[in-house]
Amino acid sequence: MSMGMDISPVDLINIQMFAVRVVALVNYRKQISQYLHTKMNSVAPNLTTLVGDQVGARLISKAGSLTSLAKYPASTLQILGMV
């Protein structure tokens, strides 16, 4: 029941299909997150420990490479974090 009305069979099918897609996306996100965690720990373990998987990956991406990121002064890192 919803607002005093029955849910039509078509609407129920759509809701169920949507729920299945949401569950699949959540599982996919978990897989991607685990992959990122594994890669970041192998490529940049110190950076990962300091700022985490996602922030570290974004910083490397914005800097262009880990080597470029390592050469930046602290003031540039602050700017990268704001962009």
N, CA, C and O atoms as CSV, one atom per row, in Angstrom:
chain,resi,resn,atom,element,x,y,z
A,1,MET,N,N,0.830,-1.185,0.000
A,1,MET,CA,C,0.000,0.000,0.000
A,1,MET,C,C,0.876,1.250,0.000
A,1,MET,O,O,1.914,1.318,0.658
A,2,SER,N,N,0.422,2.212,-0.749
A,2,SER,CA,C,1.129,3.466,-0.812
A,2,SER,C,C,0.103,4.581,-0.889
A,2,SER,O,O,-0.658,4.658,-1.853
A,3,MET,N,N,0.074,5.434,0.101
A,3,MET,CA,C,-0.861,6.557,0.145
A,3,MET,C,C,-2.303,6.071,-0.040
A,3,MET,O,O,-3.119,6.755,-0.658
A,4,GLY,N,N,-2.608,4.898,0.495
A,4,GLY,CA,C,-3.960,4.386,0.411
A,4,GLY,C,C,-4.291,3.706,-0.898
A,4,GLY,O,O,-5.435,3.301,-1.109
A,5,MET,N,N,-3.307,3.568,-1.792
A,5,MET,CA,C,-3.562,2.945,-3.083
A,5,MET,C,C,-2.670,1.716,-3.232
A,5,MET,O,O,-1.575,1.658,-2.673
A,6,ASP,N,N,-3.145,0.754,-3.980
A,6,ASP,CA,C,-2.331,-0.409,-4.293
A,6,ASP,C,C,-1.295,-0.040,-5.355
A,6,ASP,O,O,-1.525,0.819,-6.206
A,7,ILE,N,N,-0.146,-0.718,-5.278
A,7,ILE,CA,C,0.874,-0.530,-6.308
A,7,ILE,C,C,0.517,-1.440,-7.474
A,7,ILE,O,O,0.255,-2.629,-7.293
A,8,SER,N,N,0.510,-0.867,-8.667
A,8,SER,CA,C,0.144,-1.655,-9.840
A,8,SER,C,C,1.250,-2.677,-10.128
A,8,SER,O,O,2.405,-2.465,-9.762
A,9,PRO,N,N,0.892,-3.783,-10.783
A,9,PRO,CA,C,1.899,-4.799,-11.110
A,9,PRO,C,C,3.053,-4.246,-11.955
A,9,PRO,O,O,4.201,-4.650,-11.770
A,10,VAL,N,N,2.763,-3.346,-12.859
A,10,VAL,CA,C,3.806,-2.748,-13.689
A,10,VAL,C,C,4.766,-1.923,-12.822
A,10,VAL,O,O,5.984,-2.005,-12.978
A,11,ASP,N,N,4.202,-1.136,-11.916
A,11,ASP,CA,C,5.034,-0.334,-11.022
A,11,ASP,C,C,5.869,-1.237,-10.116
A,11,ASP,O,O,7.033,-0.934,-9.856
A,12,LEU,N,N,5.307,-2.316,-9.642
A,12,LEU,CA,C,6.027,-3.247,-8.782
A,12,LEU,C,C,7.207,-3.883,-9.527
A,12,LEU,O,O,8.288,-4.044,-8.961
A,13,ILE,N,N,6.998,-4.234,-10.768
A,13,ILE,CA,C,8.079,-4.798,-11.590
A,13,ILE,C,C,9.185,-3.764,-11.776
A,13,ILE,O,O,10.366,-4.093,-11.673
A,14,ASN,N,N,8.809,-2.516,-12.049
A,14,ASN,CA,C,9.804,-1.451,-12.212
A,14,ASN,C,C,10.589,-1.215,-10.931
A,14,ASN,O,O,11.803,-1.020,-10.975
A,15,ILE,N,N,9.913,-1.231,-9.801
A,15,ILE,CA,C,10.580,-1.037,-8.510
A,15,ILE,C,C,11.555,-2.182,-8.247
A,15,ILE,O,O,12.675,-1.955,-7.788
A,16,GLN,N,N,11.130,-3.407,-8.538
A,16,GLN,CA,C,12.012,-4.558,-8.332
A,16,GLN,C,C,13.227,-4.498,-9.251
A,16,GLN,O,O,14.339,-4.807,-8.822
A,17,MET,N,N,13.032,-4.103,-10.509
A,17,MET,CA,C,14.160,-3.983,-11.436
A,17,MET,C,C,15.128,-2.896,-10.959
A,17,MET,O,O,16.345,-3.056,-11.046
A,18,PHE,N,N,14.580,-1.805,-10.463
A,18,PHE,CA,C,15.412,-0.732,-9.949
A,18,PHE,C,C,16.214,-1.201,-8.733
A,18,PHE,O,O,17.397,-0.884,-8.610
A,19,ALA,N,N,15.581,-1.947,-7.845
A,19,ALA,CA,C,16.262,-2.460,-6.660
A,19,ALA,C,C,17.394,-3.405,-7.042
A,19,ALA,O,O,18.461,-3.375,-6.429
A,20,VAL,N,N,17.172,-4.242,-8.047
A,20,VAL,CA,C,18.220,-5.153,-8.515
A,20,VAL,C,C,19.397,-4.359,-9.065
A,20,VAL,O,O,20.551,-4.709,-8.815
A,21,ARG,N,N,19.124,-3.310,-9.801
A,21,ARG,CA,C,20.202,-2.466,-10.354
A,21,ARG,C,C,20.984,-1.761,-9.247
A,21,ARG,O,O,22.209,-1.655,-9.317
A,22,VAL,N,N,20.282,-1.287,-8.239
A,22,VAL,CA,C,20.946,-0.617,-7.120
A,22,VAL,C,C,21.879,-1.588,-6.408
A,22,VAL,O,O,23.011,-1.229,-6.084
A,23,VAL,N,N,21.425,-2.797,-6.164
A,23,VAL,CA,C,22.260,-3.811,-5.503
A,23,VAL,C,C,23.477,-4.131,-6.365
A,23,VAL,O,O,24.582,-4.271,-5.840
A,24,ALA,N,N,23.291,-4.249,-7.673
A,24,ALA,CA,C,24.412,-4.536,-8.572
A,24,ALA,C,C,25.427,-3.386,-8.548
A,24,ALA,O,O,26.633,-3.631,-8.544
A,25,LEU,N,N,24.959,-2.154,-8.532
A,25,LEU,CA,C,25.864,-1.001,-8.488
A,25,LEU,C,C,26.625,-0.930,-7.166
A,25,LEU,O,O,27.803,-0.572,-7.149
A,26,VAL,N,N,25.969,-1.264,-6.071
A,26,VAL,CA,C,26.640,-1.281,-4.772
A,26,VAL,C,C,27.745,-2.335,-4.772
A,26,VAL,O,O,28.846,-2.083,-4.283
A,27,ASN,N,N,27.453,-3.507,-5.314
A,27,ASN,CA,C,28.469,-4.568,-5.390
A,27,ASN,C,C,29.626,-4.157,-6.290
A,27,ASN,O,O,30.784,-4.423,-5.968
A,28,TYR,N,N,29.330,-3.517,-7.405
A,28,TYR,CA,C,30.374,-3.048,-8.320
A,28,TYR,C,C,31.247,-1.998,-7.639
A,28,TYR,O,O,32.470,-2.011,-7.782
A,29,ARG,N,N,30.619,-1.100,-6.907
A,29,ARG,CA,C,31.381,-0.070,-6.200
A,29,ARG,C,C,32.306,-0.697,-5.160
A,29,ARG,O,O,33.433,-0.234,-4.984
A,30,LYS,N,N,31.854,-1.729,-4.477
A,30,LYS,CA,C,32.706,-2.429,-3.515
A,30,LYS,C,C,33.906,-3.058,-4.212
A,30,LYS,O,O,35.024,-2.996,-3.700
A,31,GLN,N,N,33.683,-3.662,-5.372
A,31,GLN,CA,C,34.777,-4.271,-6.126
A,31,GLN,C,C,35.796,-3.217,-6.561
A,31,GLN,O,O,37.002,-3.425,-6.426
A,32,ILE,N,N,35.316,-2.097,-7.079
A,32,ILE,CA,C,36.199,-1.020,-7.523
A,32,ILE,C,C,36.969,-0.445,-6.336
A,32,ILE,O,O,38.161,-0.157,-6.451
A,33,SER,N,N,36.307,-0.280,-5.220
A,33,SER,CA,C,36.958,0.253,-4.030
A,33,SER,C,C,38.058,-0.687,-3.544
A,33,SER,O,O,39.137,-0.235,-3.161
A,34,GLN,N,N,37.792,-1.982,-3.559
A,34,GLN,CA,C,38.806,-2.965,-3.150
A,34,GLN,C,C,39.986,-2.961,-4.122
A,34,GLN,O,O,41.140,-3.058,-3.703
A,35,TYR,N,N,39.700,-2.849,-5.405
A,35,TYR,CA,C,40.764,-2.775,-6.420
A,35,TYR,C,C,41.629,-1.535,-6.190
A,35,TYR,O,O,42.857,-1.616,-6.221
A,36,LEU,N,N,40.990,-0.395,-5.963
A,36,LEU,CA,C,41.728,0.841,-5.720
A,36,LEU,C,C,42.589,0.714,-4.466
A,36,LEU,O,O,43.742,1.145,-4.456
A,37,HIS,N,N,42.039,0.130,-3.425
A,37,HIS,CA,C,42.779,-0.066,-2.173
A,37,HIS,C,C,44.022,-0.914,-2.420
A,37,HIS,O,O,45.106,-0.575,-1.944
A,38,THR,N,N,43.879,-2.000,-3.152
A,38,THR,CA,C,45.004,-2.886,-3.447
A,38,THR,C,C,46.060,-2.168,-4.279
A,38,THR,O,O,47.250,-2.242,-3.971
A,39,LYS,N,N,45.633,-1.474,-5.331
A,39,LYS,CA,C,46.577,-0.772,-6.205
A,39,LYS,C,C,47.298,0.354,-5.470
A,39,LYS,O,O,48.512,0.506,-5.600
A,40,MET,N,N,46.562,1.133,-4.710
A,40,MET,CA,C,47.183,2.247,-3.999
A,40,MET,C,C,48.178,1.753,-2.951
A,40,MET,O,O,49.221,2.376,-2.750
A,41,ASN,N,N,47.873,0.653,-2.288
A,41,ASN,CA,C,48.811,0.111,-1.311
A,41,ASN,C,C,50.084,-0.399,-1.967
A,41,ASN,O,O,51.148,-0.375,-1.349
A,42,SER,N,N,49.992,-0.858,-3.207
A,42,SER,CA,C,51.195,-1.340,-3.878
A,42,SER,C,C,51.970,-0.211,-4.561
A,42,SER,O,O,53.198,-0.262,-4.622
A,43,VAL,N,N,51.276,0.803,-5.074
A,43,VAL,CA,C,51.928,1.886,-5.803
A,43,VAL,C,C,52.419,2.996,-4.867
A,43,VAL,O,O,53.541,3.482,-5.008
A,44,ALA,N,N,51.583,3.388,-3.924
A,44,ALA,CA,C,51.917,4.511,-3.044
A,44,ALA,C,C,51.454,4.222,-1.611
A,44,ALA,O,O,50.504,4.841,-1.132
A,45,PRO,N,N,52.116,3.292,-0.931
A,45,PRO,CA,C,51.642,2.911,0.412
A,45,PRO,C,C,51.711,4.045,1.437
A,45,PRO,O,O,50.825,4.165,2.283
A,46,ASN,N,N,52.756,4.880,1.369
A,46,ASN,CA,C,52.857,5.978,2.335
A,46,ASN,C,C,51.767,7.019,2.109
A,46,ASN,O,O,51.149,7.497,3.060
A,47,LEU,N,N,51.538,7.365,0.856
A,47,LEU,CA,C,50.475,8.322,0.529
A,47,LEU,C,C,49.119,7.769,0.950
A,47,LEU,O,O,48.283,8.502,1.477
A,48,THR,N,N,48.905,6.492,0.719
A,48,THR,CA,C,47.644,5.852,1.091
A,48,THR,C,C,47.430,5.903,2.595
A,48,THR,O,O,46.319,6.150,3.064
A,49,THR,N,N,48.497,5.671,3.345
A,49,THR,CA,C,48.387,5.725,4.797
A,49,THR,C,C,48.080,7.143,5.273
A,49,THR,O,O,47.307,7.335,6.212
A,50,LEU,N,N,48.681,8.123,4.628
A,50,LEU,CA,C,48.485,9.517,5.048
A,50,LEU,C,C,47.100,10.060,4.720
A,50,LEU,O,O,46.448,10.655,5.578
A,51,VAL,N,N,46.649,9.860,3.491
A,51,VAL,CA,C,45.410,10.521,3.054
A,51,VAL,C,C,44.303,9.561,2.638
A,51,VAL,O,O,43.172,9.996,2.423
A,52,GLY,N,N,44.593,8.280,2.518
A,52,GLY,CA,C,43.579,7.316,2.117
A,52,GLY,C,C,43.642,6.987,0.640
A,52,GLY,O,O,44.346,7.634,-0.135
A,53,ASP,N,N,42.893,5.971,0.272
A,53,ASP,CA,C,42.908,5.462,-1.104
A,53,ASP,C,C,42.381,6.483,-2.107
A,53,ASP,O,O,43.060,6.826,-3.075
A,54,GLN,N,N,41.181,6.956,-1.867
A,54,GLN,CA,C,40.519,7.804,-2.852
A,54,GLN,C,C,41.191,9.163,-2.988
A,54,GLN,O,O,41.394,9.640,-4.104
A,55,VAL,N,N,41.534,9.787,-1.881
A,55,VAL,CA,C,42.179,11.101,-1.944
A,55,VAL,C,C,43.547,10.968,-2.599
A,55,VAL,O,O,43.920,11.794,-3.433
A,56,GLY,N,N,44.294,9.937,-2.229
A,56,GLY,CA,C,45.607,9.711,-2.834
A,56,GLY,C,C,45.515,9.511,-4.332
A,56,GLY,O,O,46.310,10.071,-5.087
A,57,ALA,N,N,44.552,8.717,-4.767
A,57,ALA,CA,C,44.375,8.471,-6.200
A,57,ALA,C,C,43.999,9.757,-6.933
A,57,ALA,O,O,44.469,9.999,-8.045
A,58,ARG,N,N,43.159,10.575,-6.317
A,58,ARG,CA,C,42.776,11.845,-6.945
A,58,ARG,C,C,43.959,12.798,-7.031
A,58,ARG,O,O,44.131,13.487,-8.037
A,59,LEU,N,N,44.770,12.841,-5.990
A,59,LEU,CA,C,45.949,13.704,-6.024
A,59,LEU,C,C,46.916,13.274,-7.121
A,59,LEU,O,O,47.433,14.110,-7.862
A,60,ILE,N,N,47.160,11.964,-7.226
A,60,ILE,CA,C,48.045,11.454,-8.281
A,60,ILE,C,C,47.462,11.799,-9.647
A,60,ILE,O,O,48.189,12.210,-10.552
A,61,SER,N,N,46.176,11.633,-9.791
A,61,SER,CA,C,45.523,11.929,-11.069
A,61,SER,C,C,45.672,13.402,-11.430
A,61,SER,O,O,46.000,13.728,-12.571
A,62,LYS,N,N,45.434,14.290,-10.475
A,62,LYS,CA,C,45.529,15.727,-10.761
A,62,LYS,C,C,46.969,16.159,-11.018
A,62,LYS,O,O,47.217,17.070,-11.808
A,63,ALA,N,N,47.920,15.500,-10.346
A,63,ALA,CA,C,49.327,15.856,-10.541
A,63,ALA,C,C,49.871,15.283,-11.843
A,63,ALA,O,O,50.859,15.788,-12.376
A,64,GLY,N,N,49.248,14.250,-12.352
A,64,GLY,CA,C,49.702,13.628,-13.595
A,64,GLY,C,C,50.464,12.333,-13.371
A,64,GLY,O,O,50.378,11.414,-14.185
A,65,SER,N,N,51.207,12.252,-12.278
A,65,SER,CA,C,51.931,11.023,-11.931
A,65,SER,C,C,52.368,11.121,-10.477
A,65,SER,O,O,52.346,12.197,-9.879
A,66,LEU,N,N,52.759,9.999,-9.923
A,66,LEU,CA,C,53.248,9.988,-8.550
A,66,LEU,C,C,54.555,10.763,-8.434
A,66,LEU,O,O,54.793,11.447,-7.439
A,67,THR,N,N,55.398,10.653,-9.456
A,67,THR,CA,C,56.670,11.381,-9.455
A,67,THR,C,C,56.432,12.889,-9.452
A,67,THR,O,O,57.087,13.623,-8.712
A,68,SER,N,N,55.503,13.345,-10.274
A,68,SER,CA,C,55.176,14.780,-10.298
A,68,SER,C,C,54.615,15.229,-8.959
A,68,SER,O,O,54.962,16.299,-8.460
A,69,LEU,N,N,53.761,14.420,-8.388
A,69,LEU,CA,C,53.168,14.754,-7.098
A,69,LEU,C,C,54.242,14.878,-6.025
A,69,LEU,O,O,54.170,15.768,-5.177
A,70,ALA,N,N,55.235,13.996,-6.053
A,70,ALA,CA,C,56.302,14.015,-5.055
A,70,ALA,C,C,57.155,15.273,-5.162
A,70,ALA,O,O,57.749,15.698,-4.172
A,71,LYS,N,N,57.223,15.867,-6.331
A,71,LYS,CA,C,58.060,17.057,-6.540
A,71,LYS,C,C,57.351,18.367,-6.202
A,71,LYS,O,O,57.989,19.417,-6.121
A,72,TYR,N,N,56.043,18.308,-6.006
A,72,TYR,CA,C,55.296,19.528,-5.712
A,72,TYR,C,C,55.560,20.015,-4.299
A,72,TYR,O,O,55.675,19.212,-3.373
A,73,PRO,N,N,55.658,21.338,-4.129
A,73,PRO,CA,C,55.741,21.887,-2.766
A,73,PRO,C,C,54.363,21.816,-2.086
A,73,PRO,O,O,53.341,21.602,-2.738
A,74,ALA,N,N,54.367,21.996,-0.789
A,74,ALA,CA,C,53.129,21.887,-0.010
A,74,ALA,C,C,52.065,22.867,-0.497
A,74,ALA,O,O,50.879,22.535,-0.507
A,75,SER,N,N,52.469,24.052,-0.894
A,75,SER,CA,C,51.492,25.055,-1.346
A,75,SER,C,C,50.753,24.579,-2.591
A,75,SER,O,O,49.563,24.853,-2.750
A,76,THR,N,N,51.445,23.872,-3.469
A,76,THR,CA,C,50.801,23.342,-4.679
A,76,THR,C,C,49.835,22.222,-4.314
A,76,THR,O,O,48.774,22.091,-4.925
A,77,LEU,N,N,50.196,21.419,-3.326
A,77,LEU,CA,C,49.293,20.349,-2.887
A,77,LEU,C,C,47.992,20.927,-2.334
A,77,LEU,O,O,46.915,20.371,-2.551
A,78,GLN,N,N,48.099,22.032,-1.629
A,78,GLN,CA,C,46.887,22.675,-1.121
A,78,GLN,C,C,45.991,23.113,-2.265
A,78,GLN,O,O,44.770,22.971,-2.188
A,79,ILE,N,N,46.581,23.642,-3.319
A,79,ILE,CA,C,45.807,24.085,-4.482
A,79,ILE,C,C,45.192,22.889,-5.194
A,79,ILE,O,O,44.038,22.956,-5.617
A,80,LEU,N,N,45.947,21.783,-5.336
A,80,LEU,CA,C,45.414,20.580,-5.975
A,80,LEU,C,C,44.205,20.060,-5.218
A,80,LEU,O,O,43.232,19.611,-5.824
A,81,GLY,N,N,44.266,20.120,-3.910
A,81,GLY,CA,C,43.157,19.630,-3.100
A,81,GLY,C,C,41.898,20.460,-3.242
A,81,GLY,O,O,40.797,19.962,-3.005
A,82,MET,N,N,42.042,21.708,-3.623
A,82,MET,CA,C,40.883,22.592,-3.744
A,82,MET,C,C,40.215,22.489,-5.106
A,82,MET,O,O,39.038,22.824,-5.245
A,83,VAL,N,N,40.942,22.035,-6.101
A,83,VAL,CA,C,40.406,21.996,-7.467
A,83,VAL,C,C,39.504,20.813,-7.639
A,83,VAL,O,O,38.955,20.608,-8.722
